[in-house]
Amino acid sequence: MTYEPVYTARFKKNHERWHNMADRIEETALQVIADPYMRTERLTEKGKLNLRGCRSAHVGYHFRIIFVICEECRQEPRCEYCFCEGLPDNTVLFLTVGPHDRAYAMK
């Protein structure tokens, strides 16, 4: 299956913010688009946030991309970040990117 990317405003803002990591972020995003299930982690609850339905991909040791795959998050009734209304199942929705703690806090 071919996946189509959609980038949220938060992801775009953080991508610009961490411009020194731009090449690595883009490389990881392309790997996620090619196969979003390979070498990614399915998330549950991190602190006070319910990240069920979300996944993370490593961009270096302390950096993460947080995203959802629409076909997967629609199957998770407790997914609070499934903003896939009107999007096809093969959409990868990139939510945020940043250092580990900021990414998991959805900042």
N, C-alpha and C positions, 0 to 999 in steps of 0.2 A: 504494500500500500504506500502511496505517496502522501506525505503530510504537508500541510500548508501552514506557515507561521502567521500568527497575529501577535502584535506587540502592544501591551498596555502603555498608557501614558507614564505610569510609575516605572516600568521597565526602561522606556526610552530616556526618562529623566536620569535614572541611575546609571544607564549606559554612558551618557554624557558625563556624569559626575566622575565616574571611574575611567576616564579616557586613557589613563596609563595602562589599563587592562583591556582596552578595546579589541586588540587582535585576538587575545585569548578568549574573550567573551564571544566574539563572532565565530571563532573556530568551534567552540563548544556548542553554540546555538546551531550551527550547521550539522554537527554530529547528532544533536537531539532531533532535528528535523529529519535527518536520514533514517534514524531508528530511535524513537523516543523511549523505548523500553530497554534498550541496551545501555548498560553502565549508568543507570539512573536509580535513585532510591525512592521508593514509595513512602510517603510521609503519613504520620498519624497526628498526634498532638505534640506540640512543642510549647512548653510553658502554658500560657493561658490561651494560646491560639489553637483552634481546630483546623489542622491542615490536611484532613482526610480528603482524598481525591487529588491531592497535589503530589508532585514529584520534584526532586532536586537533582541537579547535575553539578559535579565539581568543576570549578574553574580555578585550578591551582589548589593549594592546600586549605586555605581559609576562605575561599570565595565560592559562592553558590549562585546558580540560576534556579529560580522556583517557577514552575510551569504546571499546566494541566493539559491533558490530552482529552479532548471533548468526548470521545467514545468511552473513555474510562471514567471520567468524573460524572457523567450522566448516570452511571451505574452505582454511584456512591451517594445515597440519599442524604448523608450528613455533610456533603461537600459544600463549604461556605464560599468557595472561590471558583465555582463553575459558572463562569460568565459566558456560556456557550450558546445562549439563545440566538437562533438565527444563523448559527455557524454549523458547517457540516462536521460529521464525526471525525474526519481526518484532519481536524485543526489542532495545532499545538499552540496554546495560548500562553505566551511568556508573561509572567506576572511581575517579577522583580529580579534584580541581580545585585549582588553586593557581598561584603564580608559576611561570614557565617552568621553572627548574631543579628546583624541588621536584616539580612535576607529572611531568616526564620521569623523575625518580628514583623515581616511584611512592611518594612520601611523603605 
